[in-house]
């Protein structure tokens, strides 16, 4: 049995710490058993939130976006939200971005890409990073918050996105394993 001795500045570590041996079981991962299905369900649910926002803003199905303000009818998907932030902490910055074509395209591409990646279980790292950034910018646009000093659903969703990527949530009820084995992703692991 191979025992790994732990040393701290040349002294033995506290005797209460058991030695790590070849028979020491590996720590349980968060994606074991039924937990992986919970992460998969969270992944698909948040993916649907992003994808639905894209579809409603694109076609104006009347949930958050009226038909007349749909992107395909000439409306701006960013104007309503960002114009409403003029009096907020960073309102001046976000107000100037409202309705600009490049911002609309970037926002809509982000919603569609993040939503599709999460639902399919591919590109989880990129989806978590870009989704987290988008959510943090939306959070910043609303500062100061009216119902809590600092916490709202944007921060919670960003944390869950990080958890999804770290837990490998795309591998359960998703295409994550297949995606990770493609030559492109093996060459560029950030795309996992």
C-alpha positions as CSV (number, residue, x, y, z in Angstrom):
1,X,0.0,0.0,0.0
2,X,1.5,3.3,-1.1
3,X,1.1,5.9,1.6
4,X,1.7,9.5,0.7
5,X,3.3,11.4,3.6
6,X,2.3,15.0,4.1
7,X,4.9,17.4,5.4
8,X,4.6,21.0,6.4
9,X,7.8,23.0,6.6
10,X,9.7,19.7,7.3
11,X,7.3,18.7,10.2
12,X,4.7,16.0,10.1
13,X,1.2,17.1,9.6
14,X,-1.2,16.7,12.6
15,X,-1.6,13.0,13.4
16,X,-5.4,13.5,13.2
17,X,-5.2,13.8,9.4
18,X,-5.4,10.3,8.0
19,X,-2.8,9.3,5.4
20,X,-3.9,9.2,1.7
21,X,-3.5,5.7,0.5
22,X,-4.1,3.9,-2.8
23,X,-7.3,2.5,-1.2
24,X,-8.6,5.9,-0.2
25,X,-11.9,6.2,-2.1
26,X,-12.3,9.1,-4.5
27,X,-14.5,11.9,-3.3
28,X,-18.1,11.8,-4.6
29,X,-18.8,14.2,-7.4
30,X,-21.9,16.3,-7.6
31,X,-22.9,14.7,-10.8
32,X,-23.3,11.2,-9.4
33,X,-26.7,9.5,-9.2
34,X,-29.9,11.4,-9.3
35,X,-28.1,14.8,-8.7
36,X,-26.9,14.8,-12.3
37,X,-30.6,14.7,-13.4
38,X,-31.3,17.7,-11.2
39,X,-28.4,19.6,-12.9
40,X,-29.7,18.5,-16.3
41,X,-33.2,19.8,-15.5
42,X,-31.8,23.1,-14.3
43,X,-29.7,23.3,-17.5
44,X,-32.7,22.8,-19.7
45,X,-34.9,25.1,-17.7
46,X,-32.4,28.0,-17.8
47,X,-31.7,27.3,-21.4
48,X,-35.4,27.6,-22.1
49,X,-35.5,31.0,-20.2
50,X,-32.8,32.3,-22.6
51,X,-34.3,30.7,-25.8
52,X,-37.8,31.9,-24.9
53,X,-36.6,35.5,-24.4
54,X,-35.0,35.3,-27.9
55,X,-38.2,33.9,-29.5
56,X,-40.6,36.3,-27.8
57,X,-38.4,39.3,-28.7
58,X,-38.0,38.1,-32.3
59,X,-41.6,37.3,-33.1
60,X,-43.5,39.4,-30.4
61,X,-45.8,36.6,-29.2
62,X,-47.3,38.9,-26.7
63,X,-45.8,37.6,-23.5
64,X,-43.1,40.2,-22.8
65,X,-43.0,41.7,-26.3
66,X,-46.1,42.9,-28.1
67,X,-46.3,41.9,-31.8
68,X,-45.8,45.5,-32.9
69,X,-42.5,45.7,-31.1
70,X,-41.1,42.4,-32.4
71,X,-37.6,42.4,-33.8
72,X,-38.9,41.1,-37.2
73,X,-41.4,44.0,-37.2
74,X,-38.6,46.6,-36.8
75,X,-38.7,46.8,-33.0
76,X,-35.6,46.9,-30.9
77,X,-35.1,44.1,-28.4
78,X,-32.9,46.2,-26.1
79,X,-34.8,49.5,-26.1
80,X,-37.6,48.7,-23.7
81,X,-35.3,47.4,-20.9
82,X,-32.4,49.7,-21.4
83,X,-34.4,52.9,-21.8
84,X,-36.1,52.1,-18.5
85,X,-32.7,52.3,-16.7
86,X,-31.9,56.0,-17.4
87,X,-32.4,57.0,-13.7
88,X,-30.4,54.0,-12.3
89,X,-26.8,54.0,-11.2
90,X,-25.3,53.1,-14.6
91,X,-28.3,54.5,-16.5
92,X,-26.3,56.9,-18.6
93,X,-24.2,54.1,-20.0
94,X,-27.0,51.6,-20.7
95,X,-29.3,54.3,-22.0
96,X,-26.8,55.2,-24.8
97,X,-26.7,51.5,-25.8
98,X,-30.5,51.1,-26.1
99,X,-31.7,50.5,-29.6
100,X,-28.3,50.5,-31.3
101,X,-28.3,47.9,-34.1
102,X,-25.0,46.2,-33.0
103,X,-26.3,45.9,-29.4
104,X,-29.6,44.4,-30.6
105,X,-27.7,41.8,-32.8
106,X,-25.2,41.0,-30.0
107,X,-28.0,40.6,-27.4
108,X,-30.3,38.5,-29.6
109,X,-27.3,36.3,-30.8
110,X,-26.4,35.8,-27.1
111,X,-29.9,34.8,-26.1
112,X,-30.2,32.3,-28.9
113,X,-26.7,30.9,-28.6
114,X,-26.8,30.6,-24.8
115,X,-30.3,29.1,-24.8
116,X,-29.5,26.5,-27.6
117,X,-26.2,25.5,-26.0
118,X,-27.8,25.0,-22.6
119,X,-30.7,23.0,-24.0
120,X,-28.4,20.8,-26.1
121,X,-25.8,20.5,-23.4
122,X,-22.9,21.6,-25.6
123,X,-20.5,24.5,-25.1
124,X,-21.3,24.7,-21.4
125,X,-18.2,26.7,-20.5
126,X,-18.8,29.3,-23.2
127,X,-22.6,29.4,-22.3
128,X,-21.8,29.9,-18.6
129,X,-19.3,32.6,-19.2
130,X,-21.3,34.6,-21.8
131,X,-24.6,34.0,-20.0
132,X,-23.1,35.1,-16.7
133,X,-21.7,38.3,-18.3
134,X,-25.1,39.0,-19.9
135,X,-26.9,38.5,-16.6
136,X,-24.4,40.6,-14.7
137,X,-24.8,43.5,-17.2
138,X,-28.6,43.2,-16.8
139,X,-28.2,43.3,-13.1
140,X,-25.9,46.3,-13.2
141,X,-28.4,48.1,-15.5
142,X,-31.1,47.8,-12.7
143,X,-28.9,49.1,-9.8
144,X,-30.0,50.2,-7.3
145,X,-32.4,47.3,-6.9
146,X,-35.8,48.0,-5.4
147,X,-36.5,44.8,-3.6
148,X,-33.1,43.8,-2.2
149,X,-29.8,45.7,-1.5
150,X,-27.8,43.6,-4.0
151,X,-29.3,40.2,-4.8
152,X,-31.7,39.3,-7.5
153,X,-32.5,36.6,-10.0
154,X,-29.7,37.7,-12.4
155,X,-27.1,36.9,-9.8
156,X,-28.8,33.6,-8.9
157,X,-29.0,32.5,-12.6
158,X,-25.3,33.5,-13.1
159,X,-24.3,31.3,-10.1
160,X,-26.4,28.4,-11.4
161,X,-24.7,28.8,-14.9
162,X,-21.3,28.4,-13.2
163,X,-22.5,25.4,-11.3
164,X,-23.9,23.8,-14.5
165,X,-20.5,24.2,-16.3
166,X,-18.5,22.9,-13.3
167,X,-20.9,19.9,-12.8
168,X,-20.6,18.8,-16.4
169,X,-24.4,19.1,-16.7
170,X,-24.3,18.8,-20.5
171,X,-23.4,15.1,-20.2
172,X,-26.8,14.0,-18.8
173,X,-29.8,14.3,-21.1
174,X,-27.6,16.3,-23.5
175,X,-25.0,16.0,-26.2
176,X,-22.1,17.0,-23.9
177,X,-20.2,13.7,-24.2
178,X,-20.5,13.6,-28.0
179,X,-19.5,17.3,-28.2
180,X,-16.5,16.9,-26.0
181,X,-15.2,14.0,-28.2
182,X,-15.3,16.1,-31.4
183,X,-11.9,17.0,-32.9
184,X,-12.7,20.8,-32.6
185,X,-13.4,20.6,-28.9
186,X,-10.5,18.3,-28.2
187,X,-8.3,20.9,-29.9
188,X,-10.0,23.8,-28.1
189,X,-11.2,22.5,-24.7
190,X,-12.7,25.9,-23.8
191,X,-15.6,25.0,-26.1
192,X,-16.7,22.1,-23.8
